[in-house]
Amino acid sequence: MDPSEPTLPAHPVLDCAAQIDAALSEVAVVDPVFMTTAQKRRALLALHGLESRVAALRLRVVAASADVAADEGHRDVAAWLAHRTHSDRAGARRHQRLATALDQRWHALGHALTTGAVNLDQAHAIARTLDDLPTDPRHGVTAQVRADAEAHLITLAATWGPAELARLGAKVLEVVAPEVAEDAERRRLLAEERRARRGTTLSVRDLGDGTALIKARVPVATAQRLTTYLEAFTNPRQPANQAARGRQDDASASALGEPVPYQVRLGKAFCSLLEVLDPRRLPLHGGDATTVVISIDLEDLMSGLGTAALESGDRITAGEARRLACTAKLIPAVLGTGSHPLDLGLSARLFSPTQRRALAIRDKRCRADGCSIPAAWCEAHHLVPWSLDGPTDLANGILLCSHHHQRIHDDRYLHSRMPDGDVRFSRRR
């Protein structure tokens, strides 16, 4: 109770609050550790039920307290409560929405919360589901159908929790009004898709440490499509006679004793996906095919120890430029003294689809020692780099998975060919 409040006339709600406060004060110093198991079990269930009933009473008061907010100039009672109780504003607003829904629309649900038949979390889930039902009677969802849906979900609350109620609620019309369920589902999905398209956004922010933060909000179908593509990179199917190996990078990570989190694998897969996109299938950019030009000095390209510049001005290592040139559809602009262009290499330096198929038939898998990533998920690598006049032919090609293709261009690692043609890697000491 707020001691700054003036003495108020008696009211049953205030009397109830005072009695609860007094009862809680009496047990404030009681240590539950001395309760028996049966007493704790009964107390937990009883207190949970009481908590829901107290919440129901609070929501009923919230629904009738617009004058409280107006009296002190607040936007609404949620803003007033958050200010006076120092509570979370979003949570207060969420409870206010439920209070309004129970007071104006879902009286049976409000009664169930008051009696303890549903708890607060269940009430939120049921109210959201009911509010998502079509409101136009012309679509067949009449007031009686909505009342039947409310009663059905309250009955389900005796068995299911909030998450399950939300899933069951999405199909409630199939139970209470199957004759209109299909049309209502179509309208609901259409509205969701329109909202998703309107709300689609993507932003890219350079963090200044060699990484960028990509944040996107897209339709769920698009997100699932992207996830499917990325998981194709992170978890390719293995031949039936091979043991399951998990994600693509797990073999090397486990060798180092470092598990690779799923989010990290998806991030690496996203990079791989962008590298294998065919610019010939993308829209024209500036009147030409969408390409990336990397400028690099001839000496740095030959040694692999310098740096290269992207069209944006951002810089990458020469080793990374050489790796990208193996698979990415980019144009390496090789510069001589005074930054004069010496050569403008074309993506024809990449292995052709026919050559890729021939490499797949020959190699069958990633040729890194101990790796079993199948050929379909591998990249073609020049044994003698094209920057050193290495030919793009089968004798100079080898298949490597994305992980080992990065390793072979990583100056922290040494690599050597084994008698069977596989490549063995070792960390520089």
VEXVEX-260937 format. One record per residue (C-alpha): residue number from 1; residue in one letter; x negated, y, z. Coordinates in steps of 0.1 Angstrom, whole numbers. Last residue first. Layout:
residues N
NUM;A;X;Y;Z
...
This chain:
residues 429
429;R;-545;-235;-360
428;R;-524;-234;-391
427;R;-493;-256;-388
426;S;-492;-287;-409
425;F;-471;-297;-439
424;R;-471;-329;-460
423;V;-459;-328;-496
422;D;-448;-361;-512
421;G;-464;-373;-544
420;D;-470;-409;-533
419;P;-507;-403;-527
418;M;-499;-373;-505
417;R;-499;-337;-517
416;S;-511;-311;-492
415;H;-496;-282;-472
414;L;-509;-256;-448
413;Y;-484;-235;-428
412;R;-485;-199;-413
411;D;-488;-186;-448
410;D;-452;-195;-455
409;H;-445;-202;-492
408;I;-445;-240;-487
407;R;-424;-235;-455
406;Q;-397;-216;-473
405;H;-393;-244;-498
404;H;-393;-268;-468
403;H;-362;-252;-453
402;S;-344;-247;-486
401;C;-349;-284;-496
400;L;-378;-291;-519
399;L;-378;-306;-554
398;I;-411;-307;-574
397;G;-421;-291;-607
396;N;-454;-288;-625
395;A;-451;-321;-644
394;L;-415;-313;-651
393;D;-422;-280;-668
392;T;-422;-244;-659
391;P;-459;-238;-665
390;G;-481;-224;-637
389;D;-497;-192;-651
388;L;-509;-181;-616
387;S;-478;-161;-610
386;W;-458;-191;-621
385;P;-472;-208;-590
384;V;-489;-242;-595
383;L;-466;-267;-578
382;H;-437;-247;-591
381;H;-406;-254;-569
380;A;-371;-266;-578
379;E;-346;-262;-550
378;C;-328;-290;-531
377;W;-291;-297;-522
376;A;-283;-320;-551
375;A;-316;-337;-546
374;P;-306;-352;-513
373;I;-321;-340;-480
372;S;-342;-370;-467
371;C;-372;-353;-453
370;G;-401;-374;-439
369;D;-428;-359;-461
368;A;-414;-330;-481
367;R;-403;-343;-515
366;C;-367;-333;-510
365;R;-346;-360;-525
364;K;-340;-381;-557
363;D;-374;-371;-571
362;R;-372;-384;-606
361;I;-334;-382;-613
360;A;-332;-349;-595
359;L;-362;-335;-614
358;A;-345;-345;-647
357;R;-313;-328;-636
356;R;-332;-297;-627
355;Q;-349;-298;-661
354;T;-316;-299;-678
353;P;-303;-270;-656
352;S;-333;-250;-666
351;F;-362;-243;-643
350;L;-368;-207;-637
349;R;-391;-187;-659
348;A;-360;-179;-680
347;S;-353;-155;-651
346;L;-374;-130;-669
345;G;-408;-115;-660
344;L;-414;-79;-667
343;D;-452;-77;-672
342;L;-480;-51;-669
341;P;-460;-22;-655
340;H;-483;7;-646
339;S;-487;12;-609
338;G;-519;31;-613
337;T;-538;-1;-618
336;G;-515;-30;-626
335;L;-479;-36;-618
334;V;-458;-68;-621
333;A;-421;-63;-622
332;P;-406;-95;-609
331;I;-370;-98;-622
330;L;-346;-118;-600
329;K;-323;-148;-604
328;A;-335;-165;-572
327;T;-351;-199;-575
326;C;-389;-198;-579
325;A;-391;-160;-579
324;L;-378;-159;-544
323;R;-408;-179;-531
322;R;-432;-156;-549
321;A;-415;-125;-534
320;E;-416;-140;-500
319;G;-453;-146;-503
318;A;-458;-111;-515
317;T;-442;-99;-483
316;I;-411;-78;-483
315;R;-405;-40;-486
314;D;-374;-19;-486
313;G;-374;8;-513
312;S;-339;0;-525
311;E;-353;-15;-557
310;L;-372;-40;-537
309;A;-409;-35;-530
308;A;-437;-61;-527
307;T;-463;-67;-501
306;G;-498;-82;-500
305;L;-512;-117;-492
304;G;-498;-138;-521
303;S;-532;-136;-537
302;M;-521;-135;-573
301;L;-490;-113;-566
300;D;-510;-90;-544
299;E;-536;-85;-571
298;L;-509;-80;-598
297;D;-492;-53;-577
296;I;-455;-60;-569
295;S;-422;-45;-579
294;I;-391;-67;-572
293;V;-361;-61;-595
292;V;-328;-76;-584
291;T;-302;-84;-611
290;T;-266;-78;-619
289;A;-264;-80;-657
288;D;-265;-46;-673
287;G;-242;-16;-678
286;G;-250;-2;-643
285;H;-239;-34;-627
284;L;-220;-59;-649
283;P;-197;-82;-629
282;L;-212;-115;-616
281;R;-214;-149;-635
280;R;-247;-140;-653
279;P;-260;-131;-618
278;D;-260;-168;-609
277;L;-258;-171;-571
276;V;-286;-193;-557
275;E;-302;-167;-535
274;L;-269;-155;-520
273;L;-261;-190;-508
272;S;-295;-195;-493
271;C;-291;-164;-472
270;F;-257;-175;-461
269;A;-272;-210;-452
268;K;-297;-193;-430
267;G;-270;-175;-411
266;L;-249;-207;-409
265;R;-279;-225;-394
264;V;-284;-198;-369
263;Q;-248;-198;-358
262;Y;-249;-236;-353
261;P;-278;-233;-329
260;V;-311;-250;-339
259;P;-325;-273;-312
258;E;-362;-266;-305
257;G;-384;-296;-296
256;L;-409;-288;-324
255;A;-401;-320;-342
254;S;-364;-313;-334
253;A;-366;-281;-353
252;S;-382;-297;-384
251;A;-354;-323;-386
250;D;-326;-300;-375
249;D;-331;-275;-404
248;Q;-306;-293;-428
247;R;-280;-301;-402
246;G;-274;-336;-388
245;R;-296;-365;-399
244;A;-272;-394;-403
243;A;-291;-425;-411
242;Q;-296;-433;-447
241;N;-281;-462;-466
240;A;-249;-443;-473
239;P;-266;-414;-490
238;Q;-265;-382;-469
237;R;-238;-356;-471
236;P;-251;-321;-469
235;N;-248;-303;-435
234;T;-262;-268;-435
233;F;-259;-260;-472
232;A;-224;-275;-477
231;E;-216;-259;-443
230;L;-221;-225;-459
229;Y;-197;-232;-488
228;T;-170;-245;-465
227;T;-175;-216;-441
226;L;-171;-192;-471
225;R;-139;-209;-481
224;Q;-126;-208;-446
223;A;-133;-171;-443
222;T;-116;-164;-476
221;A;-85;-183;-465
220;V;-86;-165;-432
219;P;-84;-131;-449
218;V;-115;-110;-443
217;R;-130;-89;-415
216;A;-167;-84;-420
215;K;-198;-73;-401
214;I;-232;-77;-416
213;L;-261;-66;-393
212;A;-294;-61;-410
211;T;-328;-75;-402
210;G;-364;-63;-407
209;D;-364;-44;-374
208;G;-347;-12;-385
207;L;-312;-25;-377
206;D;-299;-18;-412
205;R;-261;-17;-411
204;V;-238;-35;-436
203;S;-201;-31;-434
202;L;-172;-53;-446
201;T;-135;-47;-444
200;T;-102;-65;-451
199;G;-73;-50;-432
198;R;-50;-44;-461
197;R;-57;-79;-475
196;A;-50;-95;-441
195;R;-18;-76;-436
194;R;-6;-87;-470
193;E;-15;-123;-463
192;E;2;-122;-429
191;A;34;-108;-445
190;L;34;-136;-471
189;L;27;-162;-445
188;R;57;-150;-424
187;R;80;-149;-455
186;R;71;-184;-465
185;E;76;-197;-430
184;A;110;-181;-428
183;D;120;-197;-461
182;E;109;-231;-449
181;A;125;-228;-415
180;V;160;-217;-427
179;E;177;-251;-428
178;P;155;-265;-401
177;A;171;-242;-375
176;V;163;-252;-339
175;V;135;-277;-346
174;E;119;-265;-378
173;L;124;-230;-364
172;V;100;-237;-336
171;K;71;-245;-359
170;A;49;-215;-350
169;G;61;-220;-314
168;L;45;-254;-312
167;R;11;-238;-319
166;A;16;-210;-294
165;L;30;-234;-269
164;E;-1;-255;-272
163;A;-23;-225;-264
162;P;-1;-214;-235
161;G;1;-248;-217
160;W;25;-276;-224
159;T;48;-298;-204
158;A;73;-277;-184
157;A;67;-249;-209
156;L;84;-270;-236
155;T;118;-263;-220
154;I;111;-225;-221
153;L;101;-230;-258
152;H;135;-246;-266
151;A;155;-219;-247
150;E;138;-191;-266
149;A;143;-209;-300
148;D;180;-214;-292
147;A;183;-177;-284
146;R;166;-168;-317
145;V;189;-191;-336
144;Q;220;-176;-318
143;A;208;-141;-327
142;T;207;-151;-363
141;V;176;-163;-382
140;G;193;-170;-416
139;H;174;-146;-437
138;R;203;-122;-438
137;P;201;-120;-400
136;D;170;-98;-404
135;T;147;-101;-373
134;P;123;-128;-385
133;L;105;-146;-357
132;D;72;-130;-346
131;D;87;-116;-315
130;L;96;-151;-304
129;T;61;-164;-307
128;R;46;-134;-289
127;A;71;-138;-261
126;I;63;-175;-258
125;A;26;-170;-255
124;H;29;-141;-230
123;A;53;-161;-209
122;Q;30;-191;-209
121;D;2;-169;-195
120;L;25;-155;-168
119;N;38;-189;-156
118;V;70;-206;-166
117;A;97;-222;-145
116;G;86;-200;-116
115;T;120;-185;-109
114;T;111;-150;-121
113;L;92;-164;-151
112;A;123;-184;-161
111;H;145;-154;-156
110;G;123;-133;-179
109;L;123;-160;-205
108;A;161;-161;-204
107;H;162;-123;-208
106;W;141;-122;-239
105;R;150;-90;-257
104;Q;150;-57;-238
103;D;137;-65;-203
102;L;115;-95;-212
101;A;100;-77;-242
100;T;94;-45;-223
99;A;76;-63;-195
98;L;56;-83;-221
97;R;45;-50;-237
96;Q;37;-36;-203
95;H;15;-66;-194
94;R;-5;-61;-226
93;R;-9;-24;-219
92;A;-22;-32;-184
91;G;-47;-57;-198
90;A;-59;-32;-224
89;R;-64;-5;-197
88;D;-84;-28;-174
87;S;-78;-18;-138
86;H;-88;12;-118
85;T;-55;9;-99
84;R;-43;45;-103
83;H;-57;50;-138
82;A;-48;15;-152
81;L;-14;19;-137
80;W;-7;53;-152
79;A;-19;42;-186
78;A;3;11;-185
77;V;32;33;-172
76;D;31;54;-203
75;R;13;85;-218
74;H;6;99;-184
73;G;19;133;-172
72;E;23;126;-135
71;D;61;124;-134
70;A;62;110;-170
69;A;43;79;-159
68;V;66;72;-130
67;D;96;80;-151
66;A;87;51;-175
65;S;91;28;-145
64;A;119;4;-153
63;A;99;-21;-174
62;V;71;-19;-149
61;V;94;-28;-121
60;R;105;-60;-139
59;L;69;-67;-148
58;R;59;-65;-111
57;L;87;-89;-101
56;A;76;-114;-128
55;A;40;-111;-116
54;V;52;-119;-80
53;R;69;-149;-94
52;S;38;-160;-113
51;E;16;-156;-83
50;L;41;-175;-61
49;G;39;-205;-85
48;H;1;-205;-84
47;L;2;-201;-46
46;A;24;-231;-43
45;L;3;-253;-66
44;L;-29;-243;-49
43;A;-14;-247;-14
42;R;0;-282;-21
41;R;-34;-295;-34
40;K;-53;-278;-5
39;Q;-29;-294;20
38;A;-33;-328;5
37;T;-71;-325;5
36;T;-71;-315;42
35;M;-76;-278;51
34;F;-107;-269;71
33;V;-125;-254;41
32;P;-95;-230;36
31;D;-110;-206;62
30;V;-83;-184;77
29;V;-94;-147;82
28;A;-70;-133;55
27;V;-42;-156;66
26;E;-23;-130;87
25;S;-31;-102;63
24;L;-15;-122;35
23;A;17;-125;54
22;A;18;-88;62
21;D;12;-79;25
20;I;39;-103;14
19;Q;63;-89;39
18;A;55;-53;28
17;A;60;-62;-9
16;C;93;-78;-1
15;D;105;-48;19
14;L;95;-25;-10
13;V;115;-46;-34
12;P;144;-48;-10
11;H;145;-9;-6
10;A;141;11;25
9;P;137;49;21
8;L;101;60;15
7;T;75;75;39
6;P;51;96;18
5;E;24;79;-3
4;S;-12;87;7
3;P;-15;54;25
2;D;-12;36;-8
1;M;0;0;0
